[in-house]
Amino acid sequence: MIIIDNFLPKEYYNQLYTVIMSVDFDWYHSHSTITQPLFSEHIKESKQFNHSFFIDDTPKNFYDLITPIYFALEEHGMKPSKVYRTKANMLIKEVDYPDNTYHGPHSDHPIPNTLTMIYYLNDSDGDTFLFKENYLDNLDFEENLDKLNIEQRVIPKANRALIFDATKLHASSPPRETDRRVVINIVFETLI
């Protein structure tokens, strides 16, 4: 796992922030943060808003806006050789969301040597939870949800990139104090 603060040059970060946080940016509603919601003592789902920039080898709306992120990855030694998905996620403030609770743990890709980058667009509460377990452990999620071990919690900080193995189980949590938590999520392979 790698955390890189000030991931993008300030000028580009400001441009990205201005467009994505504007009222003109397209967001699409999802009933949960993962496809099949999970529930347990520490898991509580939330609604989420998404915007896909790139999926299934097809660029989508605002794709040109995020292409410099790929160059920044290369500058940090992780040149993407294949990009599986690039999207933005927005979680809205939930004042009553329980502390030490998170959304459904999941991995972003089942293939080893694939990376996930979570790029935080704004300062926010609503930590990202990283677990010691990963997709390749072949866990039966229904039986083991309460047995997952939290390895680290990462606080959303504007212009911070969190990069880790895409098979690693992780989960988001909504902000309880900040109006919204906005991230860009990229799943990619790298030659380096």
N, C-alpha and C positions, 0 to 999 in steps of 0.2 A: 504494500500500500504506500502511495506517495501523496503528500499534500503539498501543493505549490500555491503560495500566496502571490498576489500580483501577477497572475498567469498571463494576462493580456496587457499590451501597452495601454496606458491610461486613455489615450484618444480613441482607440478602438473600443475599449470597454465602455466609454461614455456613449458612443454611437449605438452599441448593442443595447445598452440599458435604456436609452431614450426610445428606441423603436419598440422593443419588447414590452416595456412598461407603459406604453402609450395606449390610448383608447382605440387606436386604429389597428392594433395587432389582433389577429384572429385566434380565439381560444375555443376549444370544443370540450363540452362537458362529459365526464365519465362518472359513473356511479361509485367507483372505487379506484384505488391506486393500482390494483392488480386485477387480472382477468377473472380469476376465481377467488373471491374474498375468503380469508381465513379468520377464524375467531378463537380466542383463548383468553386467559386471565390478563395477559399483557398485550393483546392484539385488539385493536379497534379500528375499523376502516373509516375512511373519510371520502367525501367527493373530491374530485380532482379535475383540473382543466388541463388540456394538452394541446400542443401544436406540433405536428410532424413537419420537419424540414426535409428529411430524407428517409425513405423506407423502401425496402425491396428494390434497390438499385434505381429508384426514381426520385429525383429532386422535386420538392414541393414548394409551396408559396414561401417567400422570404429566404430561400436557400442561399442566395448570394450573400446575405447578411452574415451567415455563420461560417462560410468557407475559410475565413482567416483563422478560425479556431484550429482547423486541421494543420495550418502552417505553424501555429504556435505549438501544437503537439510535436511537430517535427523539430522545432527549435529546442524543445525540452527532451529530445532524444527518443521520441516515440512516433515516428512517421507512420500514419495509417496506410497499410497496404490494401485493406478492404474495410469499408464502413458498412455495418449492418443496419444501423439506425441512428438517427439524430433527431431529438425532439426536445421540446420545452415542456416542463410540468409546473403548474401553479397550484399551490394549496392556500386556501383562505383561512383566516383566523378562526379558531375554535376555542373560545375562552374556557369552556368546561371540559376540554379533552384531558383525560387523566395523565398525571405525571408518570414517568417511567413506563409509558405505553407507546406502542408504535403500530404502524400499518403492517400488513402481511409480509413476512420475510420471503424473499424470492431471489433468484439469480437472474441476470440479464441475458446470459447465453450459456448453453450447455457444453460448448467446446473449449477445451483447455487452450491456453495461449491466446485468448481473446481478452481484451480489456474493456472495462467500463470507466467512463469519466463522468463525474457529476461536477458540473461547473455552476457555482452559486452566483446568481446575478445580483442579489441584494443581501444586506445584513438582515438577519432574522433569527428568531428562535425556531424550534422545530428541527432538532438534531437528526442526523443520519446515523442509524445504528448499523454497525458492522458486526457480524457474528463469526465465530471461529469456524463454524461448519460451512460447507459449500455443497453445491449441486451434486458433485461427484461422490459425496458421502452416501448417496442413495437413501436418504432418510425418508421414512414414512411420515410426511408432514402432519397428518391428522393425529398420529400418536405421539409425536415428539415436539410439538410446538412449544410446550412449556419447559423443554429440556435444552433449548438452544442457549448457547453461551455468548453473551455480549463481549466482543473483543475490544471495541472502541466506539465512542460516540463522537461525531464530528459536528461542530457548530457551523451553521451556514454563515459565511463571511463573503461579502461582495468581492468578486474577482479572484475567488479561491477555486482551485481545481483539486478534486479528490479522485485519484486514479487507482484502480485495484483490479484483480483478476475477476473477469465477468462471471465465473462460476461461484464466486463468494456470495453467501446469503447476506442480504442487507435489507433495510427497511427505512422508510421515511417516517416523519411525524409532522403534524401540522403546527403552525405557530399558534401560540396562545396569547401572545402580546403584540406581535407585529401583524399588520394588516394582511400581508401575503408573503409567501415563501416561493421564490421562482428559481428554477434550476434549468440547465441544459444538460441533457443526458445523451452521451455518445457511446455506442458499443462498436468496437473496432478490433481488427487484427493489426499487428505491427511487425515489421521485419527486424526491428532493432530489439 
